[in-house]
Amino acid sequence: MNMFRFKSLAILLAMTTSIVACAPVTVLNGITPSSTFDKTKNVSFGEGERDVLDVYRAEKPKAESPVLVFVHGGSWDSGKKETYKFLAEGFTRSGYDIVVPNYRLYPEAKFPNFIEDNANAVAHTAGLFPDRPIVLMGHSAGAYNVLMLGLRSEYLDTAGVARCDKVAGIVALAAPTGIVPLKSERLIEIFPDRFTGQDAALNNVTGPTPALFLGHGESDTTVYPKNSEALAEKVVARGGKAVVEVYPEQSHVDVVKVLSRHFDDDTTLKSDIVAFIDALPKRGNFCR
């Protein structure tokens, strides 16, 4: 790269960092190339308006890699798949196919409707890629959703997916797992049991599960790192496999931002996720 291009890119990234920190992820998506994937938009997996997903197929796929399914966050009342081009491209450039679904949100949906939608999206993905395992990924509310899919078999069973035969692992970033009861009025409307019963991930560590990677920002004041640490401790004590990593100087949003090609040098999170995925078994019973 010549010096002019290097300086131009440095200025662009500095400007982008400032802008993204304040608001529009559209800026980050705008400077994210589309050359590493072939995208199929709005694939229907159900009858509802939000029962749609996007499929990003890597231009240079990694041999024997699983398919990733990323579930967005947003406190169960906001968020959309279109926001996450930057994240999807972060993984397609590493050779992974990735699926990003929408799901019903509050007030249309309450627990466990959004988890059921995610299960149906996983079932559709399994149909698109019948010979490959799936790794579930999610951030914040989406991380909670994928953990519940992994910890409780009923959701995927109902959707027609054999959890332990198809889900090789789970990557949960900034996941609320239920270390304290919910207090806000809106969240209590979504979760009437307030994370005190079977609606909390921590209360569902009862049997074998796929391997877990739990990533958290040390500076996360929205969902405290103890959520990941407590779940990992409980899974390992039961005999399962759970890796927890807490990243210094990373906030609730940072753990998603650094999955972009423009920020993945900020921490080792992206490389840690890739190492976790690549170490997963390729076939067999994925639960332990």
Order of alpha helices (4+ residues) and beta strands (2+ residues): alpha-alpha-beta-beta-beta-alpha-beta-alpha-beta-alpha-alpha-alpha-beta-alpha-beta-alpha-beta-alpha-alpha
